[in-house]
């Protein structure tokens, strides 16, 4: 299914396509503090506002966490090691009923 979403202020708009199966919560130090619900996707397309995204990196500086530089909402990430292509923040997607599914807990502390 194709999903559309945006940050809080609407300056960043994205689409992605995936079969909603397993919402994931990561326990790395950054994800644990922001409490985002993730889903692995093959591709995230930024439809509007690419220049409004900024990237945060920490630890090994290889993982990338993209968020809106205006409202601060986390949009998507790429992992520090090639475990998956992208992880989208399910909370920004319209008509995404992720709450119906059991949550998978990802051991991100070890990456």
N, C-alpha and C positions, 0 to 999 in steps of 0.2 A: 504494500500500500504506500502511496505517496503522502507524505506529511509536509505541512507548511508551518512555519513558526517565525517568531521574532523575539527580540529582546524586549525589555519593559517599555522603553521609549519608542520602539518601532523603527529605529534608524538602521537596524540590522535585520534583514529578512532572509530566511534560508528555506531550502527544501531538501528532503532526503527520502529515500525509498527503502523500506525494510518490512519484514514480517515481525510484528510485535510479539515477542515470545518471552523474553526474560529481562525485565528491568534490573539494572545492576547498581549496587552501591559499592563504591570503592573505599578502602580504608587507608589510602595513602594520606599523608599529613594534610595535603591541600584539599582533596575531595572530602575528607572527614569534616573539615571546618566549614566548607561551603554547603555540604549536605545535598548535593545534586543527585538526581536519579538519572542514570545513564543507560544507553542502549548502543550496542555495537552496530555500526553501519559501514557499508563499503565506500560511500561517498556522501559528502555534504556539499551542496551547491549554495553559495552565497548569491542570492538574487539581487539584493540591494545592500549597500552600506559596507562593502569590503574595507573601505578606508576608515570606517568607524570601529573596526575590530582592532584590538591590541592583544598581544601575546604575553603570557606569564610563564616563565620557566624556572625550575628550582632543582636542587640537588645535582644530578648529572647534567642538567641543562639540555637534555635531549627530548623530553616530553614537552608538548606545547599545549597550553590551555588558553583558548581564545574567548574573549569577552568584550562586550560593548564598552568603549572608552567613555561613553556619556552616562549610561545608567548602571554600569558595572555588572550586568547580568552575564553569567557564564553561558556560552552558546555550544561549543564543542571542543574536543581535545584530540590530540594524536599521542600515542603512547611513547615512552622512552625506549622501549624495545619493540620489535615488530610482532606484537601479540595480536593486534587487530588494526585495521586501517584508521577508523575514526570512532569516537564515542560522542553521541549527541546528547544534550541535556533534554530529557523527555518533558520537563516542566515548561519548556518554551514552545512546545508543539501544540497546535490546535487539534481538537478532536482526537486526542491521544489518551485513551483510557487505560493507562498503565497500572492504575491502582487495582485492577481486577486480577493481576498476575502475581505469582509469588516472587519475592525479591531474591536475587542472587547476590551474595556478598563476595566481592573480588579482593584478593589479597594483594593490594597495590603497594603495601609497605615494603614488600620484598623486591620491587623492581628497581 
